[in-house]
Amino acid sequence: MMRRFPQRLAGFALAVALASQAACKTAPAPAPNPSTVTIETGAWKVPVAVELAVTPAEHERGLMYRERMDSDAGMLFISDSPRHQVFWMKNTLIPLDMIFIGADWRITGIVENAEPRTLSSREVPGDSQYVLEINGGLSARYGLHAGQAVHLDAAAGRK
């Protein structure tokens, strides 16, 4: 004999499941086909597999709620045109380096090891059209600095 789950308990179980799901923030799934950004340091080329943040919603979400990121991974924020970019680390759980890139695909400045979980402004002087976020400390490790060239593979332009 099969017993039915009482209606009141079924509703309660559903409410608990939904509340648990809402309380447990999960990281967005990585882009199915990440693109590659390559930074030329002069001594070598540094490839970074990037997820693209193009829409306002993608810009706002960024890398929030991620507990870790592969050392060769990052996120590239793409704006329609150059402008003064300001970022914060609300709900971002890992320290990041923010590499600001001009319309000419050259690094305009870097914010290193941005402290996670803060609303403090992160910016560099001048305008940039792109911002690449990578794990904190990698810019120093690879010797990244303003003026270096950055390249984006052709697949990214199709998004």
Sequence and secondary structure as in RCSB ss.txt:
>XXXX:A:sequence
MMRRFPQRLAGFALAVALASQAACKTAPAPAPNPSTVTIETGAWKVPVAVELAVTPAEHERGLMYRERMDSDAGM
LFISDSPRHQVFWMKNTLIPLDMIFIGADWRITGIVENAEPRTLSSREVPGDSQYVLEINGGLSARYGLHAGQAV
HLDAAAGRK
>XXXX:A:secstr
      HHHHHHHHHHHHHHHHHS       SS EEEEEE SS EEEEEEEEE SHHHHHHTTTT S   TTEEE
EEEEEEEE   B  TT  S EEEEEE TTSBEEEEEEEE SS    B  SS EEEEEEEETTHHHHHT  TT BE
EE GGGGG 
